[in-house]
């Protein structure tokens, strides 16, 4: 819109005040005639538009005249713009819930976020995570005009759905940091009821070079629990996913080498008998191709093993061979040796889990996370070059329906974009709630992907497992830490 012109020597515009439904907004006024010596256009336009819009100019007195614009169209544009800006400002103020966060529930360690903090007061800013930055977190968002937002960073539990979130936590929830471990990835937790021990793996980190063969074991039979090591016979290098089935631990093996431990090993699936310490390889190739990683897995009611196969072993220097297969998810039937691809649409398929079995029904939902936001170059001649993180990449959990014959996946749909980092470890509770390790914490979702609750940690969580007779103790593990949560969300019983 062009500015109005003025004759030399005439007075210039000043700002007056007009009241719009109780608010105060500026209006142009001037005390001289327009270019043609008439004032009718400007005066009548404000009068007419002001009446139609509810504009009451109590401060306008006889002799004041509104700036004459070149046309009535321009005058309408000016007034509409002023009114729209005023309405927007009012909307911003009225839609902001204050305070955004409050302490709630049976413990001071619980913070409830109102309406998912869907309207933050301006200004606010969240640092964008690129190239491995772990500072890209929701609690680190700067919200200077609502000091209650700081309660989030102080809480162990952040509740987004108050009714269901507090129900999950129960009457006496607790979070406890249990063990400081090195900066390596800690994965594949499996609870064995027969021994009351929790087994998990240690991969590699800056202070943990490749070649670490033992698995870690937490003895839950003593108080406090004790952390030890186990080397199986023969050794299994770098399990990255794990589950319990029919008395055995099923490992998703991610390491590939020709020398570590004096053996040759390729990514695949192996079992460990926790009573004898013996291992057996069930799968180590796809028609001669090496698998990439075997990142995560579960065993269904028929004994079929469903697993994901991203490229992370190459990025993390856990294998000597560059990927030979595309990233994909598979179903493996140990009784016949058959491997069937079930999905190849995800950039980097990672966590995989299945909903609880319903009585007299084969219908179950399979969830797979895509963590393509972390990826890297693939070139055998260059060797592993690591991976980088970009928050604009895939950080999604997808839901699939399993076909009635139990063999394939259909009806893919995205249900959750991780609020922090990536949805890594993935499991489903006994009631159907989805649980995922995502950055410095664990998210709990309903089956449709609505965020109900977050457990917050001071380290990046890769995975977790339920333990105990009632399966209501959740152990978390990741870079630099192992911790546990007591709550009322029960895990699925694995048999």
C-alpha positions as CSV (number, residue, x, y, z in Angstrom):
1,X,0.0,0.0,0.0
2,X,1.4,3.4,-1.0
3,X,1.7,6.2,1.6
4,X,-0.6,9.3,1.4
5,X,1.0,12.5,0.0
6,X,0.9,15.9,1.7
7,X,1.1,19.4,0.5
8,X,4.0,21.5,1.7
9,X,3.3,23.4,4.8
10,X,0.3,21.1,5.8
11,X,0.3,19.4,9.1
12,X,1.6,15.8,9.3
13,X,-0.3,12.7,10.7
14,X,-0.3,11.9,14.4
15,X,-1.5,8.9,16.3
16,X,-4.9,9.0,18.0
17,X,-6.6,6.1,19.9
18,X,-9.7,4.2,19.1
19,X,-11.4,1.6,21.2
20,X,-12.2,-1.8,19.7
21,X,-14.2,-4.0,22.0
22,X,-12.3,-2.9,25.0
23,X,-8.8,-2.8,23.3
24,X,-6.9,0.3,22.3
25,X,-5.6,0.6,18.8
26,X,-4.1,3.5,16.8
27,X,-5.9,5.5,14.1
28,X,-4.6,8.2,11.8
29,X,-5.8,11.7,12.3
30,X,-4.9,15.1,10.8
31,X,-6.1,18.7,11.3
32,X,-6.1,19.9,7.7
33,X,-8.0,19.5,4.5
34,X,-7.1,17.0,1.8
35,X,-5.6,17.9,-1.6
36,X,-9.0,18.9,-3.1
37,X,-10.0,20.9,0.0
38,X,-12.7,18.3,1.0
39,X,-12.8,16.0,3.9
40,X,-15.9,13.9,3.0
41,X,-14.1,10.8,1.7
42,X,-11.8,10.3,4.7
43,X,-14.4,11.2,7.4
44,X,-17.3,9.2,6.0
45,X,-15.1,6.2,5.3
46,X,-14.0,5.9,8.9
47,X,-17.5,6.6,10.1
48,X,-19.0,3.9,7.9
49,X,-16.3,1.2,8.5
50,X,-16.1,2.0,12.1
51,X,-19.8,1.5,12.6
52,X,-19.8,-1.8,10.8
53,X,-16.8,-3.2,12.6
54,X,-17.8,-2.0,16.1
55,X,-15.1,0.6,16.1
56,X,-15.9,3.4,18.6
57,X,-13.7,6.4,18.4
58,X,-14.5,8.2,21.6
59,X,-11.5,10.5,21.4
60,X,-12.4,12.0,18.0
61,X,-13.7,15.6,18.2
62,X,-15.1,18.0,15.7
63,X,-12.4,19.3,13.3
64,X,-10.2,16.2,13.4
65,X,-10.0,14.6,10.0
66,X,-8.7,11.2,9.0
67,X,-5.8,11.1,6.5
68,X,-7.2,11.2,3.0
69,X,-6.0,8.2,1.0
70,X,-6.1,8.0,-2.7
71,X,-9.1,5.7,-2.9
72,X,-11.7,4.1,-0.8
73,X,-10.1,0.7,-1.6
74,X,-6.9,1.8,0.1
75,X,-8.8,3.1,3.1
76,X,-10.6,-0.3,3.5
77,X,-7.3,-2.1,3.2
78,X,-5.8,0.1,6.0
79,X,-8.7,-0.4,8.4
80,X,-8.9,-4.2,7.7
81,X,-5.2,-4.5,8.3
82,X,-5.4,-2.7,11.6
83,X,-8.4,-4.8,12.7
84,X,-6.8,-8.1,11.6
85,X,-3.6,-7.2,13.5
86,X,-5.6,-6.4,16.6
87,X,-7.6,-9.6,16.4
88,X,-4.4,-11.6,16.0
89,X,-2.8,-10.0,19.0
90,X,-5.9,-10.7,21.1
91,X,-6.0,-14.3,19.9
92,X,-2.4,-14.8,20.9
93,X,-3.1,-13.5,24.4
94,X,-6.3,-15.4,24.9
95,X,-5.1,-18.8,23.7
96,X,-2.0,-18.9,25.8
97,X,-2.5,-21.1,28.9
98,X,-0.7,-19.6,31.9
99,X,1.0,-21.2,33.7
100,X,1.9,-23.7,31.1
101,X,3.2,-26.3,33.6
102,X,2.4,-27.2,37.1
103,X,3.4,-29.8,39.7
104,X,0.9,-32.6,40.0
105,X,0.3,-36.1,41.2
106,X,1.6,-37.8,44.3
107,X,5.2,-36.6,43.9
108,X,7.0,-33.3,43.4
109,X,9.0,-35.0,40.7
110,X,5.9,-34.9,38.4
111,X,5.1,-32.0,36.1
112,X,1.9,-31.7,34.1
113,X,1.9,-29.8,30.9
114,X,-1.4,-28.1,30.1
115,X,-2.8,-28.7,26.6
116,X,0.5,-30.0,25.4
117,X,1.9,-26.5,25.5
118,X,0.3,-26.0,22.1
119,X,0.4,-22.2,22.4
120,X,3.7,-20.8,23.8
121,X,3.9,-17.1,24.6
122,X,6.2,-15.1,22.4
123,X,9.1,-15.0,22.1
124,X,10.1,-18.7,22.3
125,X,12.9,-20.7,20.6
126,X,14.0,-24.3,20.4
127,X,17.5,-25.1,19.3
128,X,17.5,-27.2,16.2
129,X,19.6,-30.4,16.4
130,X,22.1,-31.0,13.6
131,X,25.2,-33.2,13.4
132,X,24.7,-35.1,16.6
133,X,23.6,-32.2,18.9
134,X,21.8,-33.6,21.9
135,X,20.8,-30.1,23.1
136,X,17.7,-30.2,20.8
137,X,15.2,-31.1,23.5
138,X,11.8,-29.9,24.4
139,X,12.7,-28.9,28.0
140,X,15.6,-26.7,26.6
141,X,13.1,-24.6,24.7
142,X,13.5,-20.9,25.7
143,X,10.1,-19.5,27.0
144,X,11.1,-16.3,28.9
145,X,7.5,-15.1,29.4
146,X,6.3,-18.2,31.4
147,X,8.6,-19.2,34.2
148,X,6.6,-22.3,34.9
149,X,8.1,-23.9,31.8
150,X,11.2,-24.5,33.8
151,X,9.4,-27.1,35.9
152,X,9.8,-29.5,33.0
153,X,13.6,-29.7,33.2
154,X,13.4,-30.4,36.9
155,X,10.9,-33.3,36.7
156,X,11.5,-37.0,36.5
157,X,8.1,-37.5,34.9
158,X,6.4,-35.1,32.5
159,X,2.7,-35.7,32.0
160,X,0.9,-34.6,28.9
161,X,-2.4,-36.4,29.4
162,X,-3.2,-35.9,33.1
163,X,-5.8,-38.5,33.6
164,X,-4.0,-41.4,31.8
165,X,-0.5,-40.2,32.7
166,X,-1.1,-40.2,36.4
167,X,-2.9,-43.6,36.1
168,X,0.3,-45.0,34.5
169,X,2.5,-43.6,37.3
170,X,0.3,-45.0,40.1
171,X,0.3,-43.9,43.7
172,X,4.1,-44.1,44.4
173,X,6.2,-43.7,41.2
174,X,9.9,-43.4,41.5
175,X,12.9,-42.9,39.2
176,X,16.4,-44.0,40.4
177,X,19.8,-43.8,38.6
178,X,21.4,-47.1,39.3
179,X,24.7,-47.5,37.5
180,X,27.2,-45.2,35.7
181,X,28.5,-47.0,32.6
182,X,30.8,-45.8,29.8
183,X,29.7,-43.8,26.8
184,X,29.0,-46.9,24.6
185,X,25.6,-47.8,23.3
186,X,23.9,-50.1,25.7
187,X,21.2,-52.2,24.0
188,X,19.2,-55.4,23.8
189,X,17.9,-55.7,27.4
190,X,16.3,-59.1,28.1
191,X,14.8,-60.1,31.5
192,X,14.9,-63.8,32.3
193,X,12.3,-64.7,35.0
194,X,14.0,-68.1,35.7
195,X,17.2,-66.4,36.9
196,X,15.7,-63.1,37.9
197,X,18.5,-61.4,35.9
198,X,18.6,-58.7,33.3
199,X,21.0,-59.2,30.4
200,X,22.0,-56.4,28.0
201,X,24.8,-55.6,25.6
202,X,27.6,-53.0,25.4
203,X,28.5,-52.0,21.8
204,X,31.0,-49.2,21.3
205,X,31.7,-45.6,22.2
206,X,34.6,-43.2,22.4
207,X,35.9,-45.0,25.5
208,X,34.8,-48.4,24.4
209,X,36.5,-49.5,21.1
210,X,35.1,-52.3,18.9
211,X,35.8,-55.8,20.0
212,X,34.1,-55.8,23.4
213,X,32.7,-59.4,23.7
214,X,31.1,-59.7,27.1
215,X,27.4,-58.9,27.7
216,X,26.4,-57.1,30.9
217,X,24.2,-58.8,33.5
218,X,22.3,-57.2,36.4
219,X,21.6,-59.6,39.3
220,X,18.2,-58.6,40.7
221,X,18.4,-61.3,43.4
222,X,20.5,-59.1,45.7
223,X,19.8,-55.7,47.2
224,X,21.1,-53.4,45.9
225,X,21.3,-55.1,42.4
226,X,24.8,-55.9,41.1
227,X,26.2,-55.3,37.6
228,X,28.5,-57.9,36.2
229,X,29.7,-59.4,32.9
230,X,29.0,-62.6,30.9
231,X,30.9,-64.2,28.0
232,X,28.8,-66.8,26.3
233,X,30.0,-70.0,24.6
234,X,30.8,-69.3,21.8
235,X,30.9,-65.5,22.3
236,X,28.3,-63.3,20.6
237,X,29.7,-60.0,19.3
238,X,27.5,-56.8,19.6
239,X,23.9,-57.9,20.1
240,X,21.8,-54.9,19.3
241,X,18.3,-56.3,19.9
242,X,17.0,-58.9,22.3
243,X,13.9,-60.6,23.5
244,X,12.9,-63.7,25.6
245,X,11.0,-66.7,24.2
246,X,10.6,-70.3,25.3
247,X,13.4,-70.2,27.9
248,X,15.9,-68.6,25.5
249,X,17.3,-65.1,24.9
250,X,17.1,-64.2,21.2
251,X,19.8,-61.8,20.2
252,X,19.7,-59.6,17.1
253,X,23.4,-59.7,16.3
254,X,24.8,-56.5,14.7
255,X,28.6,-57.2,14.7
256,X,30.4,-58.5,11.6
257,X,34.1,-59.5,11.7
258,X,36.7,-62.1,10.9
259,X,39.0,-61.9,13.9
260,X,37.3,-60.7,17.2
261,X,37.3,-63.4,19.7
262,X,39.1,-65.7,17.3
263,X,35.9,-66.4,15.4
264,X,34.1,-65.1,12.3
265,X,30.7,-63.6,12.8
266,X,28.2,-61.8,10.6
267,X,25.0,-60.0,11.5
268,X,22.1,-62.4,12.2
269,X,20.0,-64.0,14.9
270,X,21.4,-66.2,17.7
271,X,20.0,-67.6,20.9
272,X,21.5,-67.8,24.4
273,X,20.5,-70.4,27.0
274,X,20.8,-68.5,30.2
275,X,21.1,-71.7,32.3
276,X,23.9,-73.3,30.3
277,X,25.5,-70.1,28.8
278,X,25.5,-71.9,25.3
279,X,24.7,-69.9,22.2
280,X,23.4,-71.1,18.8
281,X,23.3,-69.2,15.5
282,X,19.9,-69.4,13.8
283,X,20.4,-67.0,10.9
284,X,23.5,-65.3,9.3
285,X,22.7,-64.4,5.7
286,X,20.0,-63.7,3.1
287,X,20.9,-66.0,0.1
288,X,24.6,-65.3,0.6
289,X,24.3,-61.6,1.3
290,X,25.4,-60.4,4.8
291,X,22.6,-58.7,6.7
292,X,23.4,-55.1,7.7
293,X,22.7,-54.8,11.4
294,X,19.7,-56.8,12.8
295,X,18.8,-53.9,15.1
296,X,15.7,-55.0,17.0
297,X,13.4,-58.0,17.0
298,X,10.4,-59.7,18.6
299,X,9.1,-63.3,18.5
300,X,5.4,-63.8,17.7
301,X,3.0,-66.5,19.0
302,X,4.0,-68.9,16.3
303,X,7.7,-68.6,17.0
304,X,8.5,-66.4,13.9
305,X,11.1,-63.7,14.5
306,X,10.4,-60.3,13.2
307,X,13.4,-58.0,12.8
308,X,14.7,-54.7,11.4
309,X,17.9,-54.4,9.3
310,X,19.2,-50.8,9.0
311,X,22.8,-49.7,8.2
312,X,23.9,-48.7,11.6
313,X,26.6,-51.4,12.1
314,X,28.5,-49.8,9.2
315,X,28.1,-46.3,10.5
316,X,29.2,-47.4,14.0
317,X,32.2,-49.5,12.8
318,X,30.7,-52.7,14.1
319,X,31.2,-54.5,10.8
320,X,34.1,-54.6,8.4
321,X,31.8,-54.9,5.3
322,X,29.8,-52.1,3.8
323,X,26.0,-52.8,3.5
324,X,25.1,-55.3,0.8
325,X,21.3,-55.1,1.2
326,X,18.8,-52.2,1.3
327,X,17.3,-51.3,4.6
328,X,14.3,-53.4,5.3
329,X,12.3,-55.4,7.9
330,X,11.8,-59.2,7.8
331,X,10.0,-62.2,9.2
332,X,12.1,-65.3,9.9
333,X,10.7,-68.7,10.6
334,X,13.3,-70.8,12.4
335,X,11.5,-74.1,11.8
336,X,12.0,-73.8,8.0
337,X,14.8,-71.2,7.7
338,X,12.6,-69.1,5.5
339,X,13.2,-65.3,5.5
340,X,10.4,-63.0,4.1
341,X,10.7,-59.3,3.6
342,X,7.7,-57.5,5.2
343,X,8.6,-53.8,4.6
344,X,11.2,-51.8,2.6
345,X,9.7,-48.3,2.8
346,X,11.6,-46.9,5.8
347,X,14.9,-45.0,5.5
348,X,16.4,-46.7,8.6
349,X,14.0,-49.2,10.3
350,X,15.0,-49.4,13.9
351,X,12.7,-50.5,16.8
352,X,10.1,-53.1,16.2
353,X,7.3,-54.3,18.5
354,X,3.9,-56.0,18.5
355,X,0.7,-55.3,20.3
356,X,-0.6,-57.8,22.9
357,X,-2.4,-60.9,21.6
358,X,-6.2,-60.8,22.0
359,X,-8.2,-63.9,22.8
360,X,-9.5,-65.7,19.7
361,X,-8.0,-63.2,17.4
362,X,-4.9,-63.2,15.1
363,X,-5.3,-59.4,14.5
364,X,-2.3,-57.6,15.9
365,X,-0.5,-54.3,15.3
366,X,3.2,-54.1,14.5
367,X,5.0,-50.9,15.2
368,X,8.3,-50.0,13.5
369,X,10.3,-46.8,14.1
370,X,12.2,-45.0,11.3
371,X,15.3,-43.2,12.5
372,X,16.5,-42.0,9.1
373,X,17.4,-38.7,10.7
374,X,20.7,-40.4,11.6
375,X,22.4,-41.6,8.5
376,X,25.8,-41.5,6.8
377,X,27.8,-42.3,3.7
378,X,28.4,-45.9,2.4
379,X,31.6,-46.7,0.6
380,X,33.7,-49.8,1.2
381,X,36.9,-48.0,0.0
382,X,36.5,-45.2,2.5
383,X,35.5,-47.4,5.5
384,X,32.9,-46.4,8.1
385,X,32.6,-42.6,8.3
386,X,30.1,-42.3,11.1
387,X,26.7,-40.8,10.9
388,X,25.1,-37.4,11.4
389,X,21.8,-36.3,12.9
390,X,19.4,-33.8,11.3
391,X,16.0,-33.1,12.9
392,X,14.3,-32.7,9.5
393,X,15.0,-36.4,8.8
394,X,12.8,-39.4,9.7
395,X,12.0,-39.7,13.4
396,X,8.7,-41.5,13.1
397,X,6.9,-44.5,14.6
398,X,4.7,-46.3,12.1
399,X,1.9,-48.7,12.8
400,X,1.1,-51.6,10.5
401,X,-1.8,-54.1,10.6
402,X,-0.6,-57.7,10.5
403,X,-2.6,-59.8,8.0
404,X,-5.0,-62.4,9.2
405,X,-2.6,-65.2,8.2
406,X,0.1,-63.5,10.3
407,X,2.7,-63.3,7.5
408,X,2.6,-59.8,6.1
409,X,2.1,-56.1,7.1
410,X,-0.5,-53.8,5.6
411,X,-2.1,-50.4,6.2
412,X,1.1,-48.5,7.1
413,X,0.4,-45.2,8.8
414,X,2.6,-42.7,10.8
415,X,1.5,-42.3,14.4
416,X,4.2,-40.4,16.2
417,X,7.0,-37.9,15.5
418,X,9.5,-38.1,18.3
419,X,9.6,-34.9,20.4
420,X,13.3,-35.4,21.2
421,X,16.0,-37.2,19.2
422,X,14.9,-40.5,17.8
423,X,12.4,-43.3,18.7
424,X,15.0,-46.0,19.3
425,X,14.1,-48.9,21.5
426,X,10.4,-49.8,21.1
427,X,8.1,-52.1,23.1
428,X,4.3,-52.4,23.8
429,X,3.0,-52.6,27.4
430,X,0.4,-55.2,28.4
431,X,-2.4,-52.7,28.0
432,X,-1.4,-51.8,24.5
433,X,0.5,-48.5,25.3
434,X,3.6,-47.9,23.1
435,X,6.9,-47.2,24.9
436,X,9.9,-45.8,23.1
437,X,13.4,-44.7,24.2
438,X,13.8,-41.2,22.6
439,X,16.8,-39.1,23.5
440,X,17.2,-38.3,27.2
441,X,14.1,-40.2,28.2
442,X,11.3,-42.6,27.4
443,X,8.0,-41.7,25.8
444,X,4.7,-43.5,26.5
445,X,2.0,-43.3,23.8
446,X,-1.5,-44.6,23.4
447,X,-2.1,-47.0,20.5
448,X,-2.9,-44.1,18.2
449,X,0.4,-42.3,19.0
450,X,-0.8,-39.7,21.4
451,X,2.0,-38.7,23.9
452,X,0.7,-39.4,27.4
453,X,3.9,-39.3,29.6
454,X,7.6,-38.9,29.4
455,X,10.3,-40.3,31.8
456,X,13.3,-37.9,31.8
457,X,16.9,-39.0,32.3
458,X,20.3,-37.3,32.3
459,X,21.6,-39.7,29.6
460,X,20.5,-40.9,26.2
461,X,18.3,-44.0,26.5
462,X,18.7,-46.6,23.8
463,X,16.4,-49.3,25.2
464,X,14.6,-50.7,28.3
465,X,12.9,-53.8,29.7
466,X,10.3,-54.7,32.3
467,X,11.4,-56.9,35.2
468,X,10.0,-58.4,38.4
469,X,7.1,-60.7,39.2
470,X,4.5,-58.1,38.3
471,X,6.5,-56.7,35.4
472,X,6.1,-53.2,36.8
473,X,9.7,-52.2,37.2
474,X,11.2,-50.7,34.1
475,X,15.0,-50.7,33.6
476,X,16.5,-48.2,31.2
477,X,19.9,-48.2,29.6
478,X,22.0,-46.1,27.2
479,X,25.1,-43.9,26.9
480,X,26.6,-43.4,30.3
481,X,23.8,-44.7,32.4
482,X,21.4,-47.4,33.7
483,X,18.4,-46.5,35.7
484,X,15.0,-47.9,36.9
485,X,11.4,-46.8,37.2
486,X,8.7,-48.1,39.5
487,X,5.2,-47.4,38.2
488,X,1.9,-49.1,37.4
489,X,2.5,-49.7,33.7
490,X,2.9,-53.5,33.3
491,X,4.9,-55.1,30.5
492,X,3.8,-57.9,28.3
493,X,4.6,-61.4,29.7
494,X,7.1,-63.0,27.3
495,X,6.9,-66.8,27.2
